[in-house]
Amino acid sequence: MQPTGRDKQAVAVGLVIGVRVMVNKRGRRRALVTLDDKSARMDIRLFPDDYDKFSELLETDAILVCSGQVSFDDYSGGNTMTARDIMTITDARENYVTSLDLQVNKGIIGCDFFEQFIHVLTPHKEGTCPVRVFYQREEARGMLELGVQWRVTPTDMLLNDLKELLGDERVTLQFK
């Protein structure tokens, strides 16, 4: 990631591998969070106001999406981001996903398929992500978007449960 200008922001996504909380001279907390995305590590700097806003998200092993300005840090010898916004991967999915698409064909629908399907979706309702079912059989195919009451929050658990029910390649997220 390259340094940005003052008016530009960059986005970094990664696994939190460290959180250092420091107290400034006025007694306010700030933090330095280290993200790893398997290609590089980046320190994310949070000043007191931003730390107060996002402190509950700063946990080791959490996957976070951070946006802010990137600059070269002489002390560490690498690039550092000054975060302006931080969200969990689930929140990012909900903000940037346009739909959860499911591929269903006649062959996978057994006698209790709909009960299992409802059982998987129900705990994740009340979200903002539309669910689209692409159904196919020998003589026809079509797309059905489930009603607003079936909009979901695309959590890891939901995606894993749907992949278990339908198969890995039959569950996809569409992004903006």
Order of alpha helices (4+ residues) and beta strands (2+ residues): beta-beta-beta-alpha-beta-beta-alpha-beta-alpha-beta-beta-beta-alpha-beta
